[in-house]
Amino acid sequence: MTIKETSALKGSKSEAGMKKRFQILKSRPTLNIRLTRDSVCAGDDIDAPHQRTIKTHSFLDPVALASHLSSVYLPKVNGVGHSWDCTLNGKTFASISMDGIVARVAEMQYDSCNHIHFAYHSAKY
């Protein structure tokens, strides 16, 4: 097999895998989730607890859920060393930092009513 044929085969396998994951995600039910977060500075307190309700897919992977929600909900904070703990119905499922997202559970477990809170931890020097 040539390099070009091998590359094409690998590309089709990864494309097929991505399509399969997307189909699985599309087949998952959507949820209404109430989001809240800590304030990141004194000026941010005016709108606390920053409540918002969104409709999203019921991700099974905690990293995928944290990644998706942080991109549409969390504020951008300048600097380094700060982090967020993500809790679903009182149970921490992921931690977000400059180094990435770390899962704290193997798989997401939802209830009939779901509340996700993002607890902010400022940088410590």
N, C-alpha and C positions, 0 to 999 in steps of 0.2 A: 504494500500500500504506500502511496506517495505521501509526502508531507501535506500536500494540499487536500488529499482525500481524507487523511486523518483529522486535519483541522475542520473540514466540513462535517465529518461524523461527530466530532466533539461538540461543534456548534449546534447541530440538530438535536443532540441529546440534552444539552443545557436548555435549549429553547423548548423542547418537549417537557422538561421538568418544570420550567417556569410556567408554561401553560397549565400544567396539571395543578401546581400550587395555586394559581390564580382561580382555576375552576373550583378548587376546594374552598378557597376564601369566598368566592361568589356564592357558593351553596350554603355557607354559614349564615345563620340568622343575624339580622342587624339588631342593635340594642340602643336604647336611649340611656346615656350615661351622664350623670351629674358630675361636673368637674369643679373642684376648688383647688386653690393653691395659696401658699404663704406669700406674703409680700416680700419683695427683694430690697426695698429701701423705704425710708420714711415717706417719701412722696407717693409711693405705690400703695400706702395704707388707705388712701382716700377711697379706693374701690374694693377694699378687702371684704369678703373672702374671694373675690374675683370669680363668682359663680357663673357657670355656663353649662347648658345642657346640649349635648351633641348626639347625633345618630351615627354609629360606626359599626363596622363588622365585628363580630365576636371572635377576635383573634384568639387562637389557642396558645401561641407563642408569646410569652411575656415581653420579650425583647421587641418583637414586632409591634405589640400594642403600645409600649412605652415610646418607641420611636415615632410611631404615627401620631400619638397624642401630643408629644412634646413639640413636634414640628408645627402643629396647628394651634397649640394653646399656650405653651410656656413662653415667657418673655426672653429676649436675648439679653444676657448679662455679660458685660465686659469683664475682662480679667480672667484669672485662673484660680483653681483651688476650690471653687464652689461646687455643690452637688445637689441633687434632688432625690428624695426617696419617694417612690410611687406606691400608694396603698389602694387596694380595692376592697371596699367594705371592711376597712380596718386591718387588713392583712397586707404587709409589704410584699410586692411582687417583683419590683425591679429598682435598681439604683442607676441614676444618670450622672455622669461626670464628664470632664474633658477627655478622659481616657476611653469613654464609650458607655455602653449600657450593659449592666450585669443583671442577669435573671436571679431572682431570689426564690422562685418556685419553678417547678418543671412544666406546669401547664396551668392555664388560667381557668378558674372556676367562678362562674357568674351566678347571681341570684336573680330573683324576679325584679328587684329594684337595685340599681348599682350606683355606687358613689366612688369616684376616684379622687384622692387628695394627693397633691404634690407638696411634700414638706421640703422647704429650702434650707440648705446648710451653707452659710457664707464661708468664704475662704478664711483660713486661720494661718497667721504668719508668725 
